[in-house]
């Protein structure tokens, strides 16, 4: 997030004005509209309200046995200096929204992704005490590796928090996080393959159920879950196929589980669908 002075003080009116398309030829433009010589009622941006645009990242992380986490940064600058927030910052002149959120995420956490899904825009007046700022939030789900995040630029710290133990957040980031988590849960409830590319290779159906339970935040009935997995296991749109069991260092009690992996081409498609590249695939 780029430090700096108050973003985007408006030199004009506090709300955009329509350009009065029905104005007769030769009539002066409405108040607050600056004519630029291209026709009746034409105007340029000097006559409308100005505001800053931020790009914020909601990055969920998962690994077997750890539960669902969210990546947060500790702010090193006011406002909310020392508090926790989602990674993100102001969009630079000539920079696209998607490029901005990827840049901010890498600068503040060291995490480099290639794509994130746009979640929505958050622009309530007063959401940022420095001035009028509209935030466009993006969403990704990644595999949590052993390497901790690396804070940089204006982030004093960066770490993963369990989604059930999130500290107080700056700005309207609690609302953004709730929106992102709700979207993730809706996809899991619809049996979309949320996070399937993040499972270890090979994996068991018990591990797959654990992933779904971590995303949903509730336990699932084993028999019902296995029944809903039917289209994933067989048929023309199957996602999984049986795989050899991994080598074991010690025998385990109980029945031997069936192991699965993703069918050829599925992992790449799922990564694009989820919007993230797992840590182990990062350069």
N, C-alpha and C positions, 0 to 999 in steps of 0.2 A: 504494500500500500504506500503510495507516494506521499511523503510529508509535504506540508506547504501551507500556504495561506488559505484564507477563506475562498472556496471554489465558487466561481461563476456568479459573482454579484451582477444583478440585472441592471442594465442601463435603461431599460424601457419599462413597459407595463408589467404587471405581475402575472398576467395570463395571456396566452396567444390570442390574437385577433384574426377573425376571418377577413378575407380580402375583398368582400363585397363584389362578387362576380357580376352582379346585376347593375353596378354603377354605370351611369351613362358615360359615353366617350367624353373626355375632357374634364370630367368631374374630379375634384381633388380626392386623394385616397382618404379613407377613414382615419380618425385619430389613432396614433401609434403605429400606422402602417407607412413604411418608407417606400416610395415609388422608385423603381430602378430603370424605368424607360422601356420596359418590355411590353407595355400594354396597360389598359385601365385596371386599376386595383392591384397591380403587381407590387410585390414587396420583397425585401431581403430580411435576413435574420436579425439585422440591427433593430427591427421594430417589434421583436417578440421576446418573451422572457427567456433568459439563459439559465442553465443549470449544469452541474457537473454530472458525469456518468461514471459509475463504478461497476466493476465486474467482480463478483464474489463466488467462491468455490465451496460447495458442500461435497466433501470427499469421505465416503464411508469405506472402512477397511474391515476385512474379515480374514481370519485364519482358523483352521480347525481347533476347537477347544478354547477359543479366546472370546467368542461373542462378537457382536457388531460394535464397531468403534467409529468415531468421527474425528477428523483431523482438525485441530484448532491451533491458533497462534496466539502468543502473548504479546500484546501491543507495547511497543517501546516509546510511543509518542502520544501526546494528547489528541483527541479526547479518549477517555478510558485507558490512560497510560497504566500499564501493569495488569490490565484486565484481559480477558480471553475473548477471542472473536474468530469468525471464519476467515480463512485466507482470502485476500483480495485487495483491490485498490482502484485508483482512478485510471480511466482509459486515457491513453495519450493521444495527442493530436495526430491524425492520420492512421490510427491503430484500430483494427476491428475488435469487436467484443470478444470473440473467441480467442484471438491472439492475446488479448489483454489478460484474460483469466488464466490462460496457460502460463504466461510470463509471470504474473503475480504469484501463482502457486509455486512455480519453481524458485523464484527469488526468495519467498518467505519460508518455504519448507524443504527445498531441495528435491521435491517430487516432480518429475517430468512426465507429463502425459501428452498424448497425441490428439486426443479428442475428448470433449465433455458434452453432455447433453444439456441444452438450455432448459432451465427449470421455470423461470418466470421473471417478471419485473416487479420491483418493490419501490414505490415512490411516494409514500405518505409524507406530507409536509411535516418538517420537524424531526424526521428520522435521524438526521445528522445535525448536531449543533453548530457545525462550521458553515452551514448554508444549505441551499436546496440541492440535494444529491439523489439521483435515481439509480438504484442498483439493479443490475441484471445478474441473476444467480444461475449457476451451472451445477450439474450433478454428475458424480462419478462413483463407481464402486470398484475398489482395487483390492488386490491381495496384499496383506500385511507381511512384509519381510522382517528379517532380524535387525536390519539397520534402522536406527531411529531417525525421525525427520531432522533436517539440518536448518535451523532458523537463520534468516539473513535479512538484509536491508533493514526495514523498520520493525521487524519481528524480534523481540527479545527471547522468545522461546517458541517451540513448536512440539506438540506431542499428541498422541492418540488418547482419546477419552472414550470409555464405554458410553453408549448412547443413553444408558440409564443413570449415568453419573456425570452429566455435563454441568460445568460450573456456570455461574451467571455470565451472560454474553453481552457484548457491546451492541449498540445501535438496535436495529430490529432483527438481529440475527437469530434470536429464539424463534421468531415467526418463520424465518426462512428455513431454519433447520426442521421445524415441524412440518412444513410443506414438503420438503425433500423426503423426510422419513415416511410421510403419508403416501407419496408416490411410490416409493420402494415397496411398501407394504401392499398397496393395491396390486402391484405387478406380481408379487409373490402369491397373493390370494387368488389371482387369476391363473396361477400355474405358468406364468411366463418364466423363462429360464434365467431368473435373476441370479447372477453370481456363479452360474454353473461353470464358467471358464476358470473360476478361482479355486476349484477343488483340486486337491493333490491328484497325481496320476500314479497308479490307479486309485479309485475310491470305492467305498461301499455305499449301498443305499442308506445305511444308517448315518453316514457322514453327510449325504445329501439332505436327509431329513433334518439333521442338526443345522445345516445352513439355512433351510427354510424357517425353522423355528427361531433362529437368531434374528432373522430379518423381520419376522412377524411378531416376535416377542411373546409367543404363547406356545405351549406344547401341542403336538399334533398326534392324532390317533394313528398308530402305525398301519393298521389294516386299511383305513381310508386313504392314507397318504400313498401307500403302495398301489392301491387301485387307481388313483388319479395319475400315477406315473405310467400307466399303460401305454399311451401314445408316445412317450419318450423312449420306451424300450422296444417297441416293435411297430411295424407298419412303414409306409412310404416316407413319413416325416420323423422317423425315429432319430433321437439325438445321441443315444448311448449304445454301446456294444460291449459284450463281455471282454475281459482282459485277464492275462495271467496274474496270479497273486504275487505281490512283492516278496522279496526274500525276507525271512523272519530271523531275528536274532534269538528269539526264545519262543517256545510253543505257547499258545494261548488256550485257556479252557473254553469249552463250549463248541458249538458247531462252527465249521469253517465257512466264512461268509463268501458270497459271490462278489467278485471285483468287476468294476466297469471303468471304461474310459470314454472319451468323446469320439464320435465317429469322425472320419477324415473331413476336414473343412468346417466342422461345427465350431471349434474354438475360435477361429478367426472371425466367423460371423457373429459369435456372441460377444467378442471384445468390441466390435463395432457397435453392436446393439447396446451394450452396457455403457460404452463411452470411456473406456480406460484400458491401459496396458498394465498387466500385473508387474510387480516390482522385478521379478526375476527376468523379465523380458526387456527391461530398460537398458539402453546402452550405458 
